Structures are given as structure tokens and as C-alpha cells.
Amino acid sequence: MDAADLKWWQNTIAYEIYVKSFKDSDGDGIGDLNGITSELDHLKELGVGAVWLTPCYVSPQVDNGYDIADYYNIDSAYGTMEDMDRLIAEAKKRDIRIVMDLVFNHTSDENEWFKESRSGRDNDKSDWYIWADPKEDGSAPTNWRSIFGGSAWEYDKTRGQYYLHTFHRKQPDLNWENPKVRAAVTDVAKFWRDKGVGGFRMDAITYIKKPSEYKDGTPDASDGMTGIHPITANTPGILDFLHEFRSAVCEGYDIFTVGEADGITAQDLKYWVGEHGVFDMVFEFGLVNIDLPDPANWCDRRMWGLRELKAFFSESIREADAAGGWFPVFLENHDQPRSINHFMPESGSRDAKAKALATLLLTMRGTPFIMQGEELGFVNVDWSSIDEYDDIFTKNHYAFALEEGYTKEEAIESVRLFSRDSSRTPMQWDATENAGFTSGTPWLPVYPDYMAYNRRSEKEAADSILNYYIALARLRSGHKELIDGSYEEIMPEDESIFAFIRKDADRKAVVLINFKDEKVSYAPEYVKDAECIMSSTGSAQKGMLAPFEAVIYEEDII
Ligand code: TEU
């Protein structure tokens, strides 16, 4: 495949904006759409062509917008529909397309759809959500635990029934079995498609189909409940719903979809992406859960090795390619810790680690997704009390850990490692107060390192993390094999070096990344006749890598 044959979204770099934390234009401490419009040039410089916005629709903000009360309007905290139209237009001028986050597994309980549904058992929307009768003793229909903790069922007095919520009790699940619900969410997607957005990220999409029978599961914790994820993720029949959605919304339009697909493995990709699939790409969870046997329990961590991390990429890229699909490359998002903390040892230079990971992100086969702040080298927050955290999942997890008998120290350590707040602190634009994010009081504290790690200072320092990202982005566009080239892992057994070859008809690039805080060597034959086109240290030596050094060598194919 030639780069010219690729679709625009395969050829570009995507960037995730956590709207609440990117840039505040009106001093209320909350990021907004006009703030984003004012900083589009930062994205342009990074080579970004697609910007995924976390949900900015009307919402009571229990889960920062993932609880939607009105899909057709913008939350006043973020601006107006005119602001959104202007953002779409200004982005387009810079060849950037906006990607909307569609949250269709659930709505807010303050959505009109739900208000009507809960008003009685006999209304037009009475079965738009998942209602079930209590057990004989009046308790919840099953012992399923929601992903954020506590029972997945909430009792409603008016109906005398429980409703299901995979996430928070203020996020009731929609009933996709009802064709009217499917038509309603399709209409929402068409509305945004017709506004000229470039694509959709489909939130929590693997949970939309529930099993036909609601049965208790074997308790997996002392609360007597069982986590809902294995019970409802990827239920047979789900693909029928998604095929229907794809043909109604996407066919014939130059837009892309990426599904957030917890519970999908590389082996499932042939049903999910490519010619016979339902999306253009899916975000798998194999990498981000590498250290958590049960992602619902952050206290129970496992050791992992680089070989496993490398195998994840090799397998998923192979299966996505085999299906005629495409792979989204990501190391971070707004639900995950910062990648420097997640995938790198504690010791060593933060800048060197960030550059090593940047090299992986921008040279792997697929569309890279940069999480805001990743390009500046952001690290996890280090707050010592649970009261300092904001995220509901984090707070519920802390309570769950204590209930399970972990000590306070163990519980807070797990929060330090996995809290979703780490990826949500305000963007750091300059060294002025509040890092130039807001003139008011930021909704979440700015990370104290902002004097050094901010966009302006990093722009001025030649060897900064940001300038390395910009250099890599430019390199990609001039060295097409890094975009369209095949992917072949080399040295798969090596526990220190992540190495692979990207090759097209004309050129071959060899990428070598040292994941250890020590000097390591490799067989120089791999790069014998090649020229170094990128080095994170500026002093590459064939056969040797400095701690966390990343290098790219290239040669023509004759
Ligand atoms: O995330 C879905 C989600 O939380 C799960 O996939 C979860 O990570 C996993 O099951 C852990 O056990 C999306 C959004 O990205 C997130 O911010 C929202 O809170 C959530 O949906 C609810 O809308």
C-alpha cells in the first residue's frame, strides 16, 4: 500500500483534547471551545489532522461530560453551538478535522429520554432503558457491580423497578434492543456528521448489548458482587447493532470511527475492523491493562516485561492488517496514567523517557493518538490524600480498596499509580500563574512543574520534549515508510530494546528504543548500511544505545 492510497485519517496524527482542561477563554477555571480554537496552531505544528474532543454536550458533569443530558447542544460551561461551528471551521482552515465522542451505552439520568422513561411503566420511552423487577426480597435483580463500584442497579420508586447502569448511577444504560433507541442514536450521529466533523470515537461501545438473561454471577469480592465487565462486554449479537449503525451513518461519507473496545482482543479484530468490520479502528485494552489482571482492582498489580508489551503491538498490528483494518496507536488517554509512569522505570531522566515513548508512538504502524500534555512530557499527579482527587472512579476505587482490606497506604499508592486525574490536570501553556490555562481558579490544580514543563518554554528549548515531537512529526511526513510501510518486529526476545522495521517499496527504516536506564548493545548488522535520521540524544552510535535512547536508521532499497 502506498501512502497516497491511504485515507486522510491513516495519514495523519490524532490528538485527544480533554475539553475541561485544555484552555479556558473566559476565566471560569474550566476549559472551553473558544480556548481550543485559540490554540489550534499548537496542534498544526505537531502535524495533527484529527482532534478528538471529549464530550462537550449538555451534561450535569458527574463524569465530566460522559453523562449526556442533551446530545444536540453544547454545555454552557464549554460555550455555544456557534463556538462549535467556528471551531470546526477554523480547524478545517488548518486541515484539521474535529472528532466527536459519542457516548451511546448510556445517557445522563437528567436526559429527557430517561426522565420520560422513569415517569412510569406506560410511556413512549418506557423501554428505552434497561428496567428489571426486584428479586423477591426486594433486592437488586442481580449481584452485578458497576465499573465505578457499587451495585450496577438503582431502584426507582415511581416504577417500582431497578434500572441498570454499567458506570455511575447517574448514567443509566440505553436499551439497544429497542429499534427506536437505535434510530435515536443514529440520528444524533447523523446530526454531527452533517455538521462536517471528521469522525467519531465511540465510547464504551462493547457494553451496548446485554445478555438475554439477567443472572447472578459468582462473587469476586467481599461485597458479594461480581464485576459487570465480563458479563456484558462483547455479548454475541453486538455486531449486528454496529453494522446497522455503520451503514446508516458512515457509508458514503469521508469520516472515520474508532471504537473504545474494552474486552476485544487481537483475535476479535477481524470482526471489528476492516472490510467486514464495524469500525475503522478500535482502541484495545491489552496494553493499558498490562499490569492489572483485573482492571477493576488497582491494588492487585502484576510485574510485566518488555517482551509482552512488544508482543501486544506485533499481534494487534498483524491482525488489524490481516483484516484490512487499521491500528490506533496510543499510550495514554483521559482514563489512563501518564505513560512515563506507566511504562517506564522510576529511575532516569524524565525527558529521555518521554522521547523514547514519543518515538514509539510516532513510528509504529497506525494512526498515533497523542493525549494532551503527552507532547510536553506530563507525569502522574502525586497527591497524598484522597480528598485532593476529583474523579468519581478514583474515589470509589479508594473506598472499594479499603473495604477489601487493603491498608490506607496501599489504597492511596494504587490511586497515585492509576487515578484518571493524572491525565486531566490543566494543560500547561506558559510559566505564568496557572500555567496560562485560566485567569481564574482552575477546576483541578495545575501540576507544580509548570514553570519548566510548559508549551512556551519547551518551544524555546531546542532539546525539549515538545521539539522532539515536532521533529518526529516532520520526519514522518518526509519518510513515508514510517506511515505506509509494513511493520516487522526484530529482537522480540530482548527485554531492554524495542526494535522494529518499517519498510515500503523504496526504503527501510529501523527503529530502536531502549526502555532501560542503562547502556545496552545490539547487533550493529541491523543498521550496517543505514544512515541515522533521528536520535533522541543527538549522538547515536551504531550497536549501542544510551539509557532510554531512541534512534531511527534508514536505507534505500535497491
Ligand atoms: O470509558 C470506559 C471505561 O471506563 C471502561 O472501558 C473501563 O476503562 C474499564 O472497563 C476498566 O475496568 C469510557 C470513558 O473513556 C470514560 O472516561 C467514562 O468514564 C466511561 O466511558 C463512562 O462513560
Residues whose N, C-alpha, C, O or C-beta is under 5 A from the ligand:
A	BS01	TEU	D63 Y66 I147 F167 D203 A204 D262 P295 A296 D335
